[in-house]
Amino acid sequence: MKNSAPMLIHPHYLAHKRGRDAMKATLETISARAPRHMQEAVYGDGYMRMGGVAIMPVFGAMMKGGGYPDQSEMRGAMKALKADVDVKCVLKIFDSPGGSVAGTADYAEAISSLGKPTIAYCEDMCASAAYWGASCCDKIYANSTAFVGSIGVISWLTDATKYYEDAGIKEIPITTGKFKAAGDPSQPATEETIEYMQSKIDAIYEQFVSTVAKRRGISKAKIKEMNAAVFVGEDAVSNGLVDGICSLDDCFDMAAKIANRWNPSKTKAMIESLEIEAALCGM
């Protein structure tokens, strides 16, 4: 199980299954199962606020400009959260296999620069691009069966020259540079082209690894030794990807306690106090 690759799950399935309607339905479910807080749910731009806690789900494949979750729209939602003076703490619930590289780094940076205590909760799956975003939260918790990790980048280079040849088709790209047609399936995937494409993937991977290393305090070497594997439950904790295993209700309780004591002038201290709140919640 540890070595399973969540990105092998076809992303379009989750994208269709969990769209905007599912997001709102999930928020309503969360609202209904937290009556003890006696807080009326208020809906904002891509999030729901209960008292001082803003809840933002990230469900399904993350695709820039393609439905929900859309990295650009979620980045806009982070700006709205930052401007909302009634939001004292943010709880981001992830259930995603990852998604496109496009938009992910900017979305992660928007989380890092929020300036308010932010908690990530991994509900069943938080992998690849989703974990890139989650790693920028101040703390990460998960349920006991969540798939977490897949710190890596994947792309495909298709060589369909045999298909074109059998069909009697010959495409000749007219370019201004030898790499302009790199990745064109009608052209042979030469060693030079493969090396060129690999260098682009490596550059993005380094950004991903650097972000996780900085935000989670894990060495780059250790992250690379994970080989983009996913980890479940306590394995995710022991590898430093998650801070603890708990229920979503416990995570909300912790966020509510933080929100009740949040002081804009003491953001750093409040973020550090998440350790204390985690202990109080039995995590």
N, C-alpha and C positions, 0 to 999 in steps of 0.2 A: 504493500500500500504506500509505503514511504516514497518509493521511486515512481509513483504514477505521475503522469504529466497532465495537469488539468486543462491545458490549452488544447489537448487532443479532443476534448469535448467540443463539439461543433458550436462555435459562439453564436451562430444565428438562431439556434434553438432557444437559448435563453433570451436573446434580444426580442424575439417575437412573443415569448411566453410572459416576459416581465417588462411591460411598458409603463407608460405614465399612469394608466388606470390601476395597475397592480401596485405601483408605488403609493398612490393615495389610499388604496385599500389596506395596504400594510400599515401605513401611518394610523389609519382609523382603528385597526386591530390593536396596535400598541397603545393607543389612547384608551380603548375600552378595557384593556387588561391592567391598567394602572389606576384604578379608581381610588386607591388609598391616598393618592397625592391630591385628590380633590381639585385638580386643575383642569380648566377648560382648554381644549386644544385650539390653537390659533395657527392657521396655515399661512406660510410665507412663500417666498419664491423658491420652490424646490425643497422646502423643509416644513416641519411642523414644530411649533413651540408649545411646551407644557410648562408653565411657570417660567423659570429662567433657563430651561433646557431646550435646546433646538435639536430635533432628531432629523437626520438626513440619511435616507437609504441609498445605497449604491448597489442595485440589483441588476444582474445580467451582464452581457458583454458591453464593455465601454467602447463606444465608437464616436469619434468626432463628427458631428453633423449628421448622425444617423439614429434618430429616435432617442430613447432614454435607456441607460444613462449616457449623456452626451458630455464629453469633457469640457467643452466650451460653456455649455449651460451650467454645469456644476461649478465651474470657475466663477460664473456670474452669481450663482447662489452663495458662494463663499464671500463675495463682496457684499451681498445683501446681509449675510450673517454678521459680518464685521460692522456694518452700519446700524444694525438693529440693536439699540441700547437695551432692549429687554432680554436679549440673549446673553446669558452669563457663562454658559458652558455648552459645548457642542458634542453630541453623540452621533457618530457616523456608523451606520450599520452596513457592513459589507457582506454580500453574497454574490460573488462575481468570479468568473474564471480568468478575468483580465480583459484585454482588448487591444485596440490599436495603439501604436506608439504615438501617433499624431495626437497632440493635445494633453498627453499624460504628464509630461514634465511640468508644463505650465499649471496644470491642475494641482499637482503635488506642491508646487511652490506657493499656490494660493492658500493651501492648507497650512503650510509652514509659516506664512506671514499673517495668519488670522489674528494673532494677538490675544486670543482667548483660550482657556483650557479646552483641549479637544481630545476626546476618547474615541478610539476605533473599536468596534465589536465585530468579530469575524463569525458570522452566522452560517456555518456549513462550508463556505468557500471564500477565501480571500487570496487570490493567486495572481502572479505576474503583474500586470498594470494596476490591478486592484491593490496588491500589496505595496506597490510603489507609493500609491496615495496613502494607504494606511500607515506606512512607516513614518510619514510626516506628522502624524498625530502624536500627542504627548504620551499617551499610553495605548496599549493594544491588549484587548482581552478576546477570548474566543470560547465557543462551546466545545465540549469534549470530543466531538467528531468532526470539527472543522478542518478542512484542507487548507494549509497556510504555506506560502512561500512561492515556489516557481520563479526565483529571481533570475530571470534570463530573458533572452530575446529570440524570436523565431521568425523566419521568413522563408520563402520558397523561390527557387530558380527553376523554371520549367524549360526543358529543351524539347521542342516539338518538331524538330527538323525532319525526323523520319516520317511523321504524319504529313507534313507539307510535301515531302518528296513523293510519298505514295499517292498523294492527291494531285500530283503534277503541278504543284504551286512552288514558285521560288520568289521569295520576298527579298528585295535588296534595299536596305535602309540607306538613305542619303543623309549623312550627318556632317557635323562640323567638328567632331571629336570621336576618338575610338571608343569611348565609354558611353556615348550618347544613347546607344541602342542596347546597353547592358540590361539584361533581364527580358529582352524581347524574345518570346518563345519561338519565333521563327528563325532565330539565329543560334548557332552552336554555343553551348555553355562551355567555353574554353577554360583552361586552368587560370588564365589571366583574369577572365571575367569573374570566376568564382572567388578568386582572391580579392578582387576589387569589391564585390558585394559583401564578402565576409568582413572586410575592413569597416564597412558602414555599420554592420551589426555589432562589431566589437566596440565601436565608438559609443553607440547607444547603451550597450551593456555596461560600459565603464561609468556612464552617468548614473544608471540605475544602481549599480553597486556602491558608488560614492555616496549617493543619497541615503541608502539604507545604512551604510557604515557610519555616516555622520549622525543620523537621527536615532539609530538604535545602539550605537556604541559597540558595534561588532567590527572586527578587523576585516579589511577587504579580502585578505587571504582566506579567512574562515568562510566568508560568504561564497567565494569562488569554489571552495572545496565542497560546498553543498551541491554543486553541479545542477542547479535549477530544479532540485527535487522539492517535493511538497512534504510537509510534516503534519502529523495529526496529534491533536491534544497535547499531552505532556511533552512529546517530542518537540513540538513547536516552542514550548516554554524553555526546555533545556538547551535549545539551539539559539535562544535569544530573540526569536521572532515575535514572541508573544509574552506579555507580562504575567498572565495568569489565566486560569480556566474558571469560568463562572457562567451564570445564566444571564440572559438579557435583562431580566428584572433587577438583578443585583447591580448590573452595570448602570442601569438607569438610576437606581438608588444612589450610587456613588456620584453620578453626574449631578443629581438634585442637591446633594450635600455641598458639593463644590459651588454650584450656582447660588445657593443660599448665603455663602460667605464670600463670594467673589468681589474683589476690589480692583478696579481698573489700574490703580497705581501700584498694585502688588501682584501683577500677573505672574511673574516668575515664581514668587513664593507660593501662589495658589497652584501652579502647575506642579511644583515639587511636592505639595501636600497631597497630590494624588496617591503617593505611596502610603500615606497615613490613612486616607479614605479606603484604599484597597484593603488594608489590614482590618479596618473597622467593619467592612462588608464581608470579611471572612474569605477573601480571595487569596 
